[in-house]
Amino acid sequence: MRLSRSWIIALKDFKIFLKKKNIIYSILVVPFIVSFLFPVVIVLEGHSNGGSGIPASELPILLPAFSFFYLILAGMIPTAIASYSLIGEKVEKSLEPLLVTPTTDSEILLGKGIAAFLPPIGAILGGATIFMVLMDLVTHGTLGYYFFPNWNAAIILFLMVPLAVVMSVEWNVIVSARVSDVRIAQQIGILLILPFGAIYVAGELNLIQLSSTITLLIIAGILLLVDLLLLYVAKATFQREEILTKWK
Amino acid sequence: MIDTENLTRKFGNLTAVDSLTLHVDDGEVFGFLGPNGAGKTTTVRMLCCLISKTSGNARIGDYDVGIEADSLKIRELIGLVPDNVGLYDDLSAYDNLDFYGKLYDCTAAQRKENIERLLKMLELWEKKDVAAGTFSKGMKQKLSIARALIHDPQILFMDEPTANLDPESSKTVRDFIIELKKEKKTIFLNTHNLDEAQRICDRIGILNTKLMAIGTPEELEKSVQGRKTVIQIEQAGDAIIAALRKLPLRNLIIDGNKLTIDVTNPEKENVTILDTIFRAGGHVQSVTVVGSTLEDAYLKLVRQTK
């Protein structure tokens, strides 16, 4: 495996993405809206509560739940870029010339993975940084300390979010092998947010404790296992023989 | 340079290529003719290590097709012009070629030099910064050829490079292939175009799942039994026609004062035919012997397998 070849492919994809405004918007808009929206919700909720703000006892439960929302974004945002990265090649019929170069299937797959991984991670971490700074600003008066950064946020952002982005990329590779339309691939690809959404709702309903480090590590462990399983399927799907003879 | 021995590819119960055995020499332009679904693209894909073979052997240079370790070496040796151009529409012509140059490990200086040389040869240099998606079909095909040559490969596989091109673009592509021939590149050319094959190729193979025939264009033409004698006479009267009909001719076509007669051995048969015309009072204006064409050979071989 020669990482330099994967990087060449990823850089080519970045160059193409930069020319596609819809891809740029779909990566940047949601994380940044969410990052501003949650602090605004806290401020508005405080005003509606007779101006006394959300009670200090509730914030340590609420804020991790908000942080967990970035995991949902991690399942959602790579869909736009990963589906385009592969289906774009299918539509332009550029996979055959790419496959005939002295590049292995794994190097191409990794290149596509890097191209679909880095922009969403950048956008999510950038948005999360804004979110944490603003949240600290609006909650410091109530809590008396800066809630962020903390270990749980670090686990979510630096362990769970990358694992979720990898999962989304792998899922989209598998989906892209079966369809030839970017929009259909995105619609199927986005189904991946359902389990994350379910965990989020379970947290909101206090069925699981999203503020618990153990809970987060267990979810991260499950994500890792699913990633490994999907990697196996994605690698089996992304074989030149399969691509040229069976991909629709 | 390219060798296959009983090369076979099956897709389930369907045999796409059946026991293909051929040899293409270094510096040769080899034309691969056949109808749609004959297995031409499948053969090229096997030889380019894009899909596996079901059985048989193939070698490109010193490397075996089907051996994983050799497959990367083969792909360094070859260039492919696929039947679909497969360019990145959002990237400029220059960036398309630069990307592939990097994948073939060309240095920055080599890439710059090769891109400029190829784009100038193919009359695309002025458009180097224009997105490939805005190009005409002919320009895209030329860019696809440049892409296949960016690393200066020894062997070039071309899958119907002039299909769907207008006559002017087709000529540019054909002329370019002839230039490559002068550079002693080995070219494996899949085509439907008999005229193109005849003009460009040193040898031709006719494939219809199985290899039906192989040889120079002249050899293939001669392989079809029968030639034609065309006789223009001053007045093709009833007496002449009646006299000719008494001869054991295989086929006589009368078109005004032009007679076309199928002959096997014109040197002998024409003497009898002309003598018969003279005796019937005819005045011969011209006599032409027409050989079988590559088209005749192709159609005969392809129809045999139907």
Interface residues (C-beta under 8 A of the other chain):
Chain A: R5 I8 I9 K12 K15 I16 K19 K20 E92 K93 S94 L95 E96 P97 L98 L99 V100 T101 P102 T103 T104 R240 E241 L244 T245
Chain B: F11 R45 C48 C49 L50 I51 S52 L72 K73 R75 E76 I78 L80 P82 N84 V85 G86 L87 Y88 D89 D90 L91 D95 F99 Y100 K102 L103 Y104 D105 S144 R147 A148
